[in-house]
Amino acid sequence: MKRLQFMLTRVAQGLVALVLIATVNFMLVRAAPGDPVSVMAGEAGASDQQFVDQLRREFGLDQPLGTQLATYLGHVVRLDLGFSYRQQQPVAKLIADRLPATLLLTGSAFALSLIFGVVLGALAARKPGSWLDSAITVVALVFYATPLYWLAMMAVLLFTVQMNWLPGFGYMTVGSGLSGLSLAWDIAQHLVLPSLTLALFFMAVYARMTRASMLEVAQMDFVKTARAKGVKPGRIQRAHILRNALLPVVTLAGIQAGSMIGGAVLTETVFAWPGIGRLMFDALLQRDYNLLLGCFLVTAAMAILFNLITDLVYTLVDPRIRL
């Protein structure tokens, strides 16, 4: 009962947060210079003021800003994300078509970064100051400090252009006509470079966090008591130190799970991955207000959902925590 009440409360809070986020995003997008009418009129080569005014009336941009905001929020409450006049399709359909690719990319990158980050951090914390600890620390700092777009381009140059090991662009081989396991294998090959590129930065963060947290927990009294009782070092490392050190890592992972969408914008652009990040980038260049706002709203909802899942995972990692 308490779990259900907690989830309902958090869902209500999330809905309020979404409305506030939608309002702020709407105001920020409208404050940016340029609008879809200017872009479309420029592409059509028409500078006639009557044509521009007609487009503004058609898009509702001739209304006062408060009226536009109220209309937009009313559509959001009804789960209507509007219509993309640039793509000539409903925004919800455009996002639904691209969202699976983004979830596949960010999900695989998140899993890789968390697993390898925790493992490397635990290995570094076993013998602090050793050559292994120093090597892991240096590698983590290098990947943390390297810009994501540069790492992506270097991965394409090395593994696609020079070695020809992996495909560097796209979601699948165009015109291959593959299906079943062959199609899944083709998509997996295309997924390797973008998912690893996106995972390396976050893996470095989790490795450093895991190492620091484990070293802190290792100095606590209950760990010293376990050592005094003769518990095997491996069991102390796994059951006593690592499990208690995971809570801050889970907290950070829950926060960064939503922010991976931001990293996916760069990754999807470099690797031509047809996800929501690339869709968001194209919408920004085209001043497609409805599509851009729809992408912002969906990514915000995903971030709120990840935070809710993180709260529930807390109770599994540390039984002392109660909802």
Summary of the structure (lengths in Angstrom):
residues: 323
radius of gyration: 24.0
end to end distance: 10.7
largest distance: 86.1
contacts: 1016
relative contact order: 0.14
helix: 78%
strand: 1%
